[in-house]
């Protein structure tokens, strides 16, 4: 299934209440940390493929912070790490 490409500004309107049962990349945390370094140091955008309550989505943006359970995008928008499937550099 192809993810729906959305604008970064729409992430704040998405919901993440349903549990996700899809398989993540095995080294997703390592990739999130690398994407955060690239975002902060070089303003590099990355493709984030994730599931919200409606289905598969993709957003191309910078990751400003990676916490234990969420990533933060510019503008204070958050995506739960357990809903992220893959990163595209």
Backbone as JSON, one array per atom type, in Angstrom:
{
  "sequence": "XXXXXXXXXXXXXXXXXXXXXXXXXXXXXXXXXXXXXXXXXXXXXXXXXXXXXXXXXXXXXXXXXXXXXXXXXXXXXXXXXXXXXXXXX",
  "N": [[0.83, -1.18, 0.0], [0.58, 2.18, -0.88], [1.79, 5.09, 0.77], [-0.05, 8.07, 1.71], [0.88, 11.18, 0.65], [1.4, 13.96, 2.66], [1.2, 17.4, 3.73], [3.44, 18.92, 6.05], [2.18, 20.62, 7.89], [-0.32, 19.49, 8.29], [-0.04, 17.41, 10.06], [-0.64, 18.0, 12.72], [-3.38, 17.72, 12.81], [-3.93, 15.05, 12.71], [-4.8, 11.86, 14.2], [-3.69, 9.52, 16.68], [-4.68, 7.29, 18.09], [-5.38, 4.61, 17.8], [-3.9, 1.38, 18.22], [-0.9, 0.33, 16.58], [-0.1, -2.24, 14.34], [1.87, -2.79, 12.54], [5.02, -3.63, 11.03], [8.04, -2.2, 12.07], [11.06, -0.67, 10.77], [14.01, -2.39, 11.7], [16.13, -0.89, 12.85], [15.08, 1.6, 13.59], [15.2, 3.56, 15.67], [17.88, 4.32, 15.69], [18.06, 5.44, 13.13], [16.24, 7.56, 13.44], [17.61, 9.15, 15.29], [19.84, 9.87, 13.74], [18.53, 11.27, 11.67], [17.55, 13.39, 13.17], [19.93, 14.68, 13.94], [20.82, 15.49, 11.4], [18.69, 17.16, 10.71], [18.83, 19.22, 12.64], [21.46, 20.13, 12.35], [21.87, 20.61, 9.58], [19.47, 21.22, 8.43], [18.24, 19.23, 6.98], [15.81, 17.48, 5.16], [13.7, 14.64, 5.68], [11.98, 11.71, 4.61], [9.19, 10.62, 6.26], [7.5, 7.79, 6.98], [4.5, 6.72, 8.18], [1.83, 5.48, 10.33], [-1.39, 6.71, 10.91], [-4.59, 7.07, 12.54], [-6.2, 6.75, 10.33], [-4.78, 5.56, 8.29], [-1.92, 4.81, 6.15], [0.64, 7.22, 5.93], [2.8, 9.78, 4.54], [5.27, 12.18, 5.2], [7.4, 14.79, 4.28], [9.95, 16.26, 5.86], [11.88, 18.11, 8.35], [13.3, 16.64, 11.26], [13.18, 17.76, 14.47], [13.55, 16.98, 17.12], [14.08, 13.95, 18.96], [12.47, 11.94, 21.14], [11.74, 9.64, 23.83], [9.31, 8.49, 23.23], [8.13, 9.98, 21.21], [8.59, 11.91, 18.17], [9.57, 15.23, 17.33], [8.48, 17.67, 15.15], [9.17, 20.61, 13.17], [7.5, 23.48, 14.39], [6.27, 22.38, 16.55], [4.88, 19.97, 16.22], [3.96, 16.57, 16.73], [4.83, 13.11, 16.37], [4.06, 9.83, 17.23], [6.6, 7.51, 18.04], [6.16, 4.75, 17.89], [4.36, 4.56, 15.83], [5.71, 5.05, 13.54], [6.98, 3.79, 10.57], [9.03, 3.73, 8.67], [11.97, 5.49, 7.52], [13.02, 7.71, 4.99], [15.89, 8.71, 3.54]],
  "CA": [[0.0, 0.0, 0.0], [1.33, 3.43, -0.97], [1.37, 6.11, 1.73], [-0.59, 9.33, 1.21], [1.79, 12.29, 0.94], [0.71, 15.09, 3.27], [2.03, 18.53, 4.13], [3.82, 18.89, 7.46], [1.21, 21.37, 8.69], [-1.5, 18.66, 8.54], [0.25, 16.41, 11.08], [-1.32, 18.37, 13.97], [-4.78, 17.35, 12.71], [-4.04, 13.6, 12.69], [-4.95, 11.2, 15.49], [-2.87, 8.32, 16.84], [-5.28, 6.58, 19.22], [-5.43, 3.17, 17.54], [-2.58, 0.72, 18.24], [-0.38, -0.04, 15.26], [0.4, -3.61, 14.31], [2.76, -2.94, 11.39], [6.41, -3.86, 11.39], [8.97, -1.09, 11.89], [12.44, -0.99, 10.44], [14.65, -2.84, 12.95], [17.02, 0.13, 13.41], [14.34, 2.86, 13.47], [15.68, 4.55, 16.64], [19.18, 4.81, 15.19], [17.77, 6.31, 11.99], [15.61, 8.77, 13.95], [18.67, 9.97, 15.87], [20.61, 10.41, 12.61], [17.69, 12.28, 11.01], [17.49, 14.55, 14.07], [21.21, 15.38, 13.79], [20.81, 16.13, 10.08], [17.7, 18.23, 10.74], [19.31, 20.33, 13.46], [22.73, 20.66, 11.85], [21.89, 20.98, 8.16], [18.08, 21.42, 7.99], [17.96, 18.18, 6.0], [14.49, 16.86, 5.25], [13.65, 13.19, 5.57], [10.64, 11.18, 4.42], [8.73, 9.83, 7.4], [6.33, 6.99, 6.63], [3.89, 6.38, 9.46], [0.4, 5.16, 10.37], [-2.28, 7.4, 11.84], [-5.82, 6.27, 12.7], [-6.87, 6.58, 9.04], [-3.99, 4.78, 7.35], [-0.51, 5.08, 5.91], [0.93, 8.59, 5.5], [4.2, 10.18, 4.39], [5.53, 13.6, 5.27], [8.81, 15.12, 4.05], [10.23, 17.39, 6.74], [13.0, 17.93, 9.26], [12.99, 16.19, 12.62], [13.89, 18.66, 15.37], [13.91, 16.29, 18.36], [13.63, 12.58, 19.13], [12.35, 11.59, 22.55], [11.59, 8.21, 24.06], [8.06, 7.99, 22.65], [7.66, 10.84, 20.13], [9.51, 12.82, 17.49], [9.02, 16.57, 17.21], [8.73, 18.35, 13.89], [9.12, 22.06, 13.27], [6.16, 23.96, 14.7], [5.73, 21.69, 17.71], [4.02, 18.83, 15.86], [4.53, 15.34, 17.26], [4.42, 11.81, 15.82], [4.53, 8.75, 18.12], [7.62, 6.66, 17.41], [5.63, 3.41, 17.61], [3.56, 4.64, 14.61], [6.61, 5.29, 12.41], [7.34, 2.53, 9.92], [10.26, 3.81, 7.88], [12.49, 6.8, 7.17], [13.66, 7.76, 3.68], [16.87, 9.79, 3.47]],
  "C": [[0.88, 1.25, 0.0], [0.86, 4.44, 0.08], [0.85, 7.36, 1.04], [0.38, 10.43, 1.62], [0.99, 13.46, 1.49], [1.71, 16.2, 3.57], [2.28, 18.45, 5.63], [2.78, 19.55, 8.36], [-0.04, 20.55, 9.04], [-1.29, 17.62, 9.65], [-0.51, 16.72, 12.37], [-2.8, 17.98, 13.97], [-5.01, 15.83, 12.75], [-4.21, 13.05, 14.1], [-4.17, 9.89, 15.49], [-3.38, 7.51, 18.03], [-5.27, 5.07, 19.05], [-4.03, 2.56, 17.61], [-2.19, 0.28, 16.83], [0.22, -1.44, 15.33], [1.29, -3.86, 13.1], [4.2, -3.06, 11.87], [7.25, -2.62, 11.08], [10.3, -1.6, 11.35], [13.15, -1.39, 11.74], [15.53, -1.78, 13.61], [16.39, 1.53, 13.37], [14.86, 3.92, 14.44], [17.01, 5.15, 16.21], [18.96, 5.78, 14.03], [17.11, 7.62, 12.43], [16.65, 9.71, 14.56], [19.52, 10.62, 14.78], [19.82, 11.51, 11.9], [17.58, 13.54, 11.85], [18.78, 15.36, 13.97], [21.26, 16.14, 12.46], [19.83, 17.3, 10.04], [18.19, 19.45, 11.49], [20.57, 20.97, 12.87], [22.67, 21.23, 10.45], [20.51, 21.27, 7.59], [17.69, 20.45, 6.88], [16.57, 17.58, 6.24], [14.61, 15.35, 5.05], [12.19, 12.8, 5.33], [10.28, 10.29, 5.59], [7.45, 9.11, 6.99], [5.77, 6.44, 7.94], [2.41, 6.07, 9.29], [-0.29, 6.1, 11.34], [-3.54, 6.55, 11.93], [-6.54, 6.01, 11.38], [-6.08, 5.76, 8.04], [-2.56, 5.26, 7.22], [-0.31, 6.48, 5.34], [2.43, 8.75, 5.31], [4.28, 11.69, 4.46], [7.04, 13.79, 5.06], [9.12, 16.39, 4.82], [11.49, 17.14, 7.53], [12.49, 17.45, 10.61], [13.84, 17.03, 13.57], [14.31, 17.98, 16.67], [13.34, 14.87, 18.33], [13.64, 12.27, 20.61], [12.24, 10.08, 22.69], [10.36, 7.64, 23.38], [7.59, 8.77, 21.43], [8.84, 11.51, 19.42], [8.8, 14.16, 17.36], [9.45, 17.16, 15.88], [8.7, 19.85, 14.12], [7.67, 22.5, 13.52], [5.5, 23.23, 15.85], [4.77, 20.56, 17.39], [4.73, 17.54, 16.23], [3.96, 14.11, 16.54], [4.93, 10.74, 16.79], [5.5, 7.83, 17.38], [7.06, 5.28, 17.06], [4.69, 3.39, 16.4], [4.41, 4.86, 13.36], [7.09, 3.94, 11.87], [8.74, 2.6, 9.32], [10.66, 5.26, 7.69], [13.19, 6.68, 5.82], [14.59, 8.96, 3.65], [17.1, 10.23, 2.04]]
}
